[in-house]
Amino acid sequence: MTAGTVTAFVGDSLTEHGDWQALLPDQSVINFGVGGNTTHDLLERLDEVVAAGPSTVVVEIGTNDFAWRLPLEEVVENIQAILSTLRQKLPDAAIVMQSILPRQPEYAHVVRTVNEQLERYVPSVSCSYVNLWPALADENGGLKPEFTTDGLHLTDAGYRAWFAALKPALGA
């Protein structure tokens, strides 16, 4: 990425609470993270992201869908629709889909299943995929204790680990 590019971070509270501008000081960063958002919510507000005309879109969404007990097939379909819409409306943008972050271990199986499907899907819409699990997950599929205080949201150390895993995909 070069100076002058606009990078949009899109997602739920995990994205919202990240200080992405501080992590990418040479870029223009817009944070479209909204606490509590599900994949349905993000689908409804994609026009706002598109209107900003970002050169890069970094997507993180899905964890709240599991709290609402949405079927994993619906979560996958919604994220596929998000990526397809972004690709259609921002044909020249780099789009980076990140794995759904680990959370409490009881969610590990469904989150891994969705992530596996997303990883297979992203090449079909010319997006890249960043698997955040190696950096953030413990052996039980939960967030590493040093990265969270509640099993879901991240500490500063968690955001640093996340960004370290994401940075190569951004060319930063």
Secondary structure, 3 states (H helix, E strand, C coil): CCCCCEEEEEECHHHHCCCHHHHCCCCEEEEEECCCCCHHHHHHCHHHHHHCCCCEEEEECCHHHHHCCCCHHHHHHHHHHHHHHHHHHCCCCEEEEECCCCCCHHHHHHHHHHHHHHHHHHHHHCCEEECCHHHHECCCCCECHHHECCCCCECHHHHHHHHHHHHHHHCC
